[in-house]
Amino acid sequence: MPRFRETVRTLLRERLLDAAYETVADRGFDKLRMAHVAGAVGVSRQTLYSEFPSKEAVGEALFQRELERCLVGIQEGLDAHRDDLRAAVEAAVAFTLTLAGRNPLIKAMLTSTGEDGLLSYLTTRSAAAFDTATAMADAYAAEAWPTVDPVARELAVDAAVRLTASHIVQAGAPPEESARRIADTVVRVALSTGGGTVPPARATTA
């Protein structure tokens, strides 16, 4: 019985966050009203407040959920090409750019920008998201490609994250093309010291 109740509570929490996400994505965080979230799911405000004691708590939960989803997708892209650094970076960046293009919360978290004040609350957390993504990518790269010089690896990871965020803010090309260019840059930086090696890269065209 306790496990059933826990499952029901998890499902309720996800439904509440889904309802909050719809409002935030469409109208901005400042337009979010707790009563509207409760009404959209068909529960009382007391039930909502038992899960999220404040509007800020809803915002924090949305932030964490979307960030986790983004990081999982990035890792899946890296895992799919663990034997090819360039392809791994390209897949992870393409996923992030595509996701940010259709998910305003991800865009706000990674870039501190929002259209017409969208997500003004969540954008204050973008620095934390940026640092988390950088730390995750660096730890992954250290494990997956240990022969890359540590200093070059750190610079390459920083370049990957910053260039990706820049392309989210000002998309000048389709995600796939931007991802290819970023991947090419990251590989060059990773090998810049001449002290490391990475798995053979697949051929690319300019």
C-alpha positions as CSV (number, residue, x, y, z in Angstrom):
1,M,0.0,0.0,0.0
2,P,2.7,2.6,0.8
3,R,4.3,1.9,-2.6
4,F,0.9,2.4,-4.3
5,R,0.4,5.7,-2.5
6,E,3.9,6.8,-3.5
7,T,3.2,6.0,-7.1
8,V,0.0,7.9,-7.1
9,R,1.7,10.9,-5.5
10,T,4.5,10.8,-8.1
11,L,1.9,10.7,-10.9
12,L,0.0,13.6,-9.3
13,R,3.2,15.6,-9.0
14,E,4.0,15.1,-12.7
15,R,0.4,16.1,-13.7
16,L,0.7,19.3,-11.7
17,L,4.1,20.1,-13.2
18,D,2.7,19.4,-16.7
19,A,-0.1,21.9,-16.1
20,A,2.3,24.5,-14.7
21,Y,4.6,24.0,-17.7
22,E,1.8,24.7,-20.2
23,T,1.1,28.1,-18.5
24,V,4.7,29.1,-18.1
25,A,5.6,28.1,-21.7
26,D,2.6,30.0,-23.2
27,R,2.3,33.0,-20.9
28,G,5.4,33.3,-18.7
29,F,6.1,32.5,-15.1
30,D,4.6,35.7,-13.8
31,K,1.2,34.7,-15.1
32,L,1.3,31.3,-13.3
33,R,-1.4,31.1,-10.7
34,M,-1.6,28.2,-8.2
35,A,-5.4,28.1,-8.4
36,H,-5.2,27.6,-12.2
37,V,-2.7,24.7,-11.8
38,A,-5.0,23.0,-9.3
39,G,-8.0,23.5,-11.4
40,A,-6.3,22.2,-14.6
41,V,-5.6,18.9,-12.8
42,G,-8.9,18.8,-11.0
43,V,-7.5,18.9,-7.4
44,S,-8.0,21.2,-4.5
45,R,-5.6,24.0,-3.8
46,Q,-4.9,22.3,-0.5
47,T,-3.7,19.2,-2.4
48,L,-1.5,21.3,-4.6
49,Y,0.0,23.1,-1.7
50,S,0.8,19.8,0.0
51,E,3.0,19.1,-3.0
52,F,4.3,22.6,-3.7
53,P,4.0,25.0,-0.8
54,S,4.5,28.1,-3.1
55,K,4.7,29.3,-6.6
56,E,8.5,29.4,-6.3
57,A,8.5,25.8,-5.3
58,V,6.7,25.0,-8.6
59,G,9.2,27.0,-10.5
60,E,12.1,25.2,-8.8
61,A,10.6,21.8,-9.5
62,L,10.0,22.7,-13.2
63,F,13.6,23.9,-13.4
64,Q,15.0,20.6,-12.0
65,R,12.7,18.4,-14.1
66,E,13.6,20.1,-17.4
67,L,17.3,20.2,-16.6
68,E,17.3,16.5,-15.8
69,R,15.5,15.7,-19.1
70,C,18.0,17.7,-21.0
71,L,21.0,16.1,-19.3
72,V,19.6,12.6,-19.9
73,G,19.2,13.4,-23.6
74,I,22.8,14.7,-23.8
75,Q,24.2,11.6,-22.2
76,E,22.2,9.4,-24.5
77,G,23.7,11.2,-27.5
78,L,27.2,10.8,-26.1
79,D,26.6,7.1,-25.3
80,A,25.5,6.4,-28.8
81,H,28.9,7.5,-30.2
82,R,31.3,6.7,-27.4
83,D,33.9,5.4,-29.8
84,D,33.9,8.7,-31.9
85,L,34.4,12.0,-30.1
86,R,33.3,14.2,-33.0
87,A,30.1,12.2,-33.6
88,A,29.4,12.1,-29.8
89,V,29.7,15.9,-29.5
90,E,27.7,16.4,-32.7
91,A,24.8,14.2,-31.4
92,A,24.7,15.8,-28.0
93,V,24.8,19.4,-29.4
94,A,22.2,18.6,-32.0
95,F,19.9,17.2,-29.3
96,T,20.3,20.3,-27.1
97,L,19.8,22.8,-30.0
98,T,16.7,20.9,-31.2
99,L,15.3,20.7,-27.7
100,A,15.9,24.3,-26.9
101,G,14.2,25.3,-30.2
102,R,10.9,23.8,-29.0
103,N,11.3,24.1,-25.2
104,P,11.4,27.6,-23.9
105,L,12.3,26.5,-20.4
106,I,15.5,24.8,-21.6
107,K,16.4,27.9,-23.7
108,A,15.9,30.2,-20.7
109,M,17.9,27.9,-18.4
110,L,20.9,27.6,-20.7
111,T,21.0,31.2,-21.9
112,S,19.4,33.5,-19.3
113,T,17.2,34.9,-22.1
114,G,13.4,34.8,-22.6
115,E,11.1,36.5,-25.0
116,D,9.0,39.3,-23.5
117,G,10.1,38.5,-20.0
118,L,9.3,34.8,-20.4
119,L,10.5,32.8,-17.4
120,S,11.9,35.7,-15.5
121,Y,12.1,33.6,-12.4
122,L,13.7,30.5,-14.0
123,T,16.3,32.5,-15.9
124,T,18.0,33.5,-12.6
125,R,18.8,29.8,-12.3
126,S,20.6,29.6,-15.7
127,A,24.1,29.9,-14.1
128,A,23.4,26.7,-12.1
129,A,22.2,24.9,-15.2
130,F,25.3,26.1,-17.1
131,D,27.6,24.9,-14.4
132,T,25.8,21.5,-14.0
133,A,26.0,20.9,-17.8
134,T,29.7,21.8,-17.9
135,A,30.5,19.5,-14.9
136,M,28.6,16.6,-16.3
137,A,30.2,16.9,-19.7
138,D,33.7,17.2,-18.2
139,A,33.2,14.1,-16.0
140,Y,31.9,12.2,-19.0
141,A,34.7,13.2,-21.3
142,A,37.3,12.3,-18.7
143,E,35.9,8.8,-18.4
144,A,35.2,8.2,-22.1
145,W,38.3,9.7,-23.6
146,P,41.0,9.5,-20.9
147,T,43.9,10.0,-23.4
148,V,42.9,13.6,-24.1
149,D,45.1,16.1,-22.2
150,P,43.2,17.3,-19.1
151,V,43.8,21.0,-19.8
152,A,42.7,20.6,-23.5
153,R,39.7,18.6,-22.3
154,E,38.5,21.3,-19.9
155,L,38.9,23.9,-22.6
156,A,37.0,21.7,-25.1
157,V,34.1,21.1,-22.8
158,D,33.9,24.8,-22.0
159,A,33.9,25.6,-25.7
160,A,31.2,23.0,-26.4
161,V,28.8,24.4,-23.7
162,R,29.4,28.1,-24.5
163,L,29.1,27.6,-28.3
164,T,25.9,25.6,-27.8
165,A,24.4,28.3,-25.6
166,S,25.5,31.0,-28.2
167,H,23.8,29.1,-31.0
168,I,20.6,28.7,-29.0
169,V,20.4,32.5,-28.5
170,Q,21.2,33.3,-32.2
171,A,20.4,30.3,-34.4
172,G,22.0,31.1,-37.8
173,A,21.8,27.6,-39.2
174,P,19.8,24.4,-38.7
175,P,20.6,22.4,-35.5
176,E,22.4,19.7,-37.5
177,E,24.7,22.1,-39.3
178,S,25.5,24.1,-36.1
179,A,26.2,20.8,-34.3
180,R,28.6,19.7,-36.9
181,R,30.5,23.0,-36.8
182,I,30.6,23.0,-33.0
183,A,31.8,19.4,-33.0
184,D,34.6,20.2,-35.4
185,T,35.7,23.1,-33.1
186,V,35.6,21.0,-30.0
187,V,37.7,18.2,-31.5
188,R,40.4,20.8,-32.6
189,V,40.5,22.2,-29.1
190,A,40.7,18.8,-27.5
191,L,43.7,18.0,-29.6
192,S,45.3,21.4,-29.4
193,T,48.1,20.4,-27.0
194,G,49.2,17.5,-29.2
195,G,49.4,15.4,-26.1
196,G,46.2,13.4,-26.4
197,T,44.4,11.2,-28.9
198,V,40.8,10.4,-29.6
199,P,39.1,7.7,-31.6
200,P,39.3,8.1,-35.4
201,A,36.8,10.7,-36.5
202,R,34.4,10.1,-39.3
203,A,34.8,12.1,-42.5
204,T,32.9,15.4,-42.7
205,T,32.4,17.9,-45.4
206,A,32.6,21.7,-45.0
